Amino acid sequence: MIPIKHLSIKDKKLWKLVDKAYWEYHKKLAIIPASMTGNNHPPKDREVGGMLNHINNMCWFIKRYQEQFQFPDDIIDEMMVAAFFHDLGELESMTFTKEVIVTDSKSIRRETHITRDDEKAYNHPMYSIKILDDLSKDIKIPNDQLDRIRNMIGKHMSHWYEKGELPTSMEEIVFSLADMIVSRNEFRLEEDERENP
């Protein structure tokens, strides 16, 4: 089971793609924060596992948007897939090293160190699209669907990058807005009674 509470995808092929990606990257996703610099993103996103929390916040926003504005299910499914993949390219910029530390004659502590190549991190949407393309090769997802997902991922940083490609379709605009809003320091996910039985 993927531990992202608000991730909801009805299309079986798209769900298979996200499930495949999760199990490919789950160990790293369980530890990386959404922000390596400690800037941007709410405090919980800057902790261990913060990337999963950021993805969850994106999915929450998308669900709320659908409830409010009645986006069709197929577009919401594509937005959910884009939410899962949009920052996976950050992993391409990170190097993980493990260290075993002997603290005294009876104790051993294991640590994972993460270093990041900032130039690669800046280009993470491109790497995210590559991961999407690599993992979708053996799943027969229509090209027009993949193109819409690629466009959302590729343009999601338009609010951060001066020369970034601007979103043009409604779903690209909403997706970019979702990332901008949930990445703010003061963002708080507002749970609904329906979500906590």
Contacts in CASP RR format, 6 or more apart in sequence:
PFRMAT RR
TARGET T0000
AUTHOR 0000-0000-0000
METHOD contacts of the structure
MODEL  1
MIPIKHLSIKDKKLWKLVDKAYWEYHKKLAIIPASMTGNNHPPKDREVGG
MLNHINNMCWFIKRYQEQFQFPDDIIDEMMVAAFFHDLGELESMTFTKEV
IVTDSKSIRRETHITRDDEKAYNHPMYSIKILDDLSKDIKIPNDQLDRIR
NMIGKHMSHWYEKGELPTSMEEIVFSLADMIVSRNEFRLEEDERENP
2 18 0 8 1.000
2 19 0 8 1.000
2 22 0 8 1.000
3 52 0 8 1.000
4 52 0 8 1.000
4 55 0 8 1.000
4 56 0 8 1.000
4 59 0 8 1.000
4 84 0 8 1.000
5 56 0 8 1.000
5 59 0 8 1.000
5 60 0 8 1.000
5 195 0 8 1.000
6 56 0 8 1.000
6 57 0 8 1.000
6 59 0 8 1.000
6 60 0 8 1.000
6 62 0 8 1.000
6 63 0 8 1.000
7 18 0 8 1.000
7 55 0 8 1.000
7 56 0 8 1.000
7 59 0 8 1.000
7 80 0 8 1.000
7 83 0 8 1.000
7 84 0 8 1.000
8 59 0 8 1.000
8 63 0 8 1.000
8 80 0 8 1.000
9 15 0 8 1.000
9 18 0 8 1.000
9 77 0 8 1.000
9 80 0 8 1.000
9 81 0 8 1.000
10 73 0 8 1.000
10 77 0 8 1.000
11 74 0 8 1.000
11 77 0 8 1.000
13 139 0 8 1.000
13 140 0 8 1.000
13 141 0 8 1.000
14 77 0 8 1.000
14 78 0 8 1.000
14 80 0 8 1.000
14 81 0 8 1.000
14 141 0 8 1.000
14 145 0 8 1.000
16 139 0 8 1.000
17 81 0 8 1.000
17 132 0 8 1.000
17 135 0 8 1.000
17 136 0 8 1.000
17 139 0 8 1.000
17 141 0 8 1.000
18 80 0 8 1.000
18 81 0 8 1.000
18 84 0 8 1.000
18 85 0 8 1.000
20 135 0 8 1.000
20 139 0 8 1.000
21 84 0 8 1.000
21 85 0 8 1.000
21 88 0 8 1.000
21 131 0 8 1.000
21 132 0 8 1.000
21 135 0 8 1.000
22 29 0 8 1.000
22 84 0 8 1.000
24 135 0 8 1.000
25 88 0 8 1.000
25 91 0 8 1.000
28 91 0 8 1.000
28 94 0 8 1.000
28 96 0 8 1.000
29 49 0 8 1.000
29 51 0 8 1.000
29 52 0 8 1.000
30 48 0 8 1.000
30 49 0 8 1.000
30 52 0 8 1.000
31 48 0 8 1.000
31 49 0 8 1.000
31 112 0 8 1.000
31 114 0 8 1.000
32 49 0 8 1.000
32 50 0 8 1.000
32 51 0 8 1.000
32 90 0 8 1.000
32 91 0 8 1.000
32 94 0 8 1.000
32 114 0 8 1.000
33 41 0 8 1.000
33 45 0 8 1.000
33 46 0 8 1.000
33 47 0 8 1.000
33 48 0 8 1.000
33 49 0 8 1.000
33 50 0 8 1.000
33 51 0 8 1.000
34 41 0 8 1.000
34 45 0 8 1.000
34 46 0 8 1.000
34 50 0 8 1.000
34 51 0 8 1.000
34 53 0 8 1.000
34 54 0 8 1.000
34 87 0 8 1.000
34 183 0 8 1.000
35 41 0 8 1.000
35 45 0 8 1.000
35 46 0 8 1.000
36 90 0 8 1.000
36 94 0 8 1.000
36 114 0 8 1.000
36 116 0 8 1.000
36 121 0 8 1.000
38 46 0 8 1.000
40 183 0 8 1.000
40 184 0 8 1.000
40 185 0 8 1.000
41 50 0 8 1.000
41 54 0 8 1.000
41 183 0 8 1.000
41 184 0 8 1.000
41 185 0 8 1.000
41 187 0 8 1.000
42 57 0 8 1.000
42 182 0 8 1.000
42 184 0 8 1.000
42 185 0 8 1.000
42 186 0 8 1.000
42 187 0 8 1.000
42 188 0 8 1.000
43 185 0 8 1.000
44 50 0 8 1.000
44 53 0 8 1.000
45 51 0 8 1.000
45 53 0 8 1.000
45 54 0 8 1.000
45 57 0 8 1.000
45 183 0 8 1.000
47 53 0 8 1.000
51 87 0 8 1.000
51 90 0 8 1.000
54 87 0 8 1.000
54 182 0 8 1.000
54 183 0 8 1.000
55 83 0 8 1.000
55 84 0 8 1.000
55 87 0 8 1.000
56 189 0 8 1.000
57 182 0 8 1.000
57 187 0 8 1.000
57 189 0 8 1.000
58 83 0 8 1.000
58 86 0 8 1.000
58 178 0 8 1.000
58 179 0 8 1.000
58 182 0 8 1.000
59 80 0 8 1.000
59 83 0 8 1.000
59 84 0 8 1.000
60 182 0 8 1.000
60 189 0 8 1.000
61 178 0 8 1.000
61 181 0 8 1.000
61 182 0 8 1.000
62 76 0 8 1.000
62 79 0 8 1.000
62 80 0 8 1.000
62 83 0 8 1.000
62 174 0 8 1.000
62 175 0 8 1.000
62 178 0 8 1.000
63 76 0 8 1.000
65 71 0 8 1.000
65 174 0 8 1.000
65 178 0 8 1.000
66 76 0 8 1.000
71 79 0 8 1.000
71 171 0 8 1.000
71 174 0 8 1.000
74 145 0 8 1.000
75 148 0 8 1.000
75 171 0 8 1.000
78 145 0 8 1.000
78 148 0 8 1.000
78 149 0 8 1.000
78 152 0 8 1.000
78 171 0 8 1.000
79 152 0 8 1.000
79 171 0 8 1.000
79 174 0 8 1.000
79 175 0 8 1.000
79 178 0 8 1.000
81 132 0 8 1.000
81 149 0 8 1.000
82 149 0 8 1.000
82 152 0 8 1.000
82 153 0 8 1.000
82 156 0 8 1.000
82 175 0 8 1.000
83 175 0 8 1.000
83 178 0 8 1.000
85 128 0 8 1.000
85 129 0 8 1.000
85 131 0 8 1.000
85 132 0 8 1.000
85 149 0 8 1.000
85 153 0 8 1.000
86 125 0 8 1.000
86 128 0 8 1.000
86 152 0 8 1.000
86 153 0 8 1.000
86 154 0 8 1.000
86 156 0 8 1.000
86 175 0 8 1.000
86 179 0 8 1.000
87 124 0 8 1.000
87 128 0 8 1.000
88 127 0 8 1.000
88 128 0 8 1.000
88 131 0 8 1.000
88 132 0 8 1.000
89 124 0 8 1.000
89 125 0 8 1.000
89 126 0 8 1.000
89 127 0 8 1.000
89 128 0 8 1.000
89 130 0 8 1.000
89 131 0 8 1.000
90 116 0 8 1.000
90 121 0 8 1.000
90 124 0 8 1.000
90 127 0 8 1.000
90 128 0 8 1.000
91 127 0 8 1.000
91 131 0 8 1.000
92 120 0 8 1.000
92 124 0 8 1.000
92 127 0 8 1.000
92 130 0 8 1.000
92 131 0 8 1.000
93 116 0 8 1.000
93 117 0 8 1.000
93 118 0 8 1.000
93 119 0 8 1.000
93 120 0 8 1.000
93 121 0 8 1.000
93 124 0 8 1.000
93 127 0 8 1.000
94 114 0 8 1.000
94 115 0 8 1.000
94 116 0 8 1.000
94 117 0 8 1.000
95 114 0 8 1.000
95 115 0 8 1.000
95 116 0 8 1.000
95 117 0 8 1.000
96 112 0 8 1.000
96 113 0 8 1.000
96 114 0 8 1.000
97 112 0 8 1.000
97 113 0 8 1.000
97 115 0 8 1.000
98 110 0 8 1.000
98 111 0 8 1.000
98 112 0 8 1.000
98 113 0 8 1.000
99 110 0 8 1.000
99 111 0 8 1.000
99 112 0 8 1.000
99 113 0 8 1.000
100 108 0 8 1.000
100 109 0 8 1.000
100 110 0 8 1.000
100 111 0 8 1.000
101 108 0 8 1.000
101 109 0 8 1.000
101 110 0 8 1.000
101 111 0 8 1.000
102 108 0 8 1.000
103 109 0 8 1.000
120 127 0 8 1.000
122 161 0 8 1.000
125 153 0 8 1.000
125 154 0 8 1.000
125 155 0 8 1.000
125 156 0 8 1.000
125 157 0 8 1.000
126 154 0 8 1.000
128 153 0 8 1.000
128 154 0 8 1.000
129 150 0 8 1.000
129 153 0 8 1.000
129 154 0 8 1.000
132 146 0 8 1.000
132 149 0 8 1.000
132 150 0 8 1.000
132 153 0 8 1.000
133 146 0 8 1.000
133 150 0 8 1.000
136 146 0 8 1.000
148 169 0 8 1.000
148 171 0 8 1.000
151 167 0 8 1.000
151 169 0 8 1.000
151 172 0 8 1.000
152 167 0 8 1.000
152 171 0 8 1.000
152 172 0 8 1.000
152 175 0 8 1.000
152 176 0 8 1.000
154 165 0 8 1.000
155 164 0 8 1.000
155 165 0 8 1.000
155 166 0 8 1.000
155 167 0 8 1.000
155 172 0 8 1.000
155 175 0 8 1.000
155 176 0 8 1.000
156 167 0 8 1.000
156 175 0 8 1.000
156 176 0 8 1.000
156 179 0 8 1.000
157 164 0 8 1.000
157 176 0 8 1.000
157 179 0 8 1.000
158 164 0 8 1.000
158 165 0 8 1.000
158 166 0 8 1.000
158 167 0 8 1.000
158 176 0 8 1.000
159 176 0 8 1.000
159 177 0 8 1.000
159 179 0 8 1.000
159 180 0 8 1.000
167 173 0 8 1.000
167 175 0 8 1.000
167 176 0 8 1.000
181 187 0 8 1.000
182 189 0 8 1.000
END
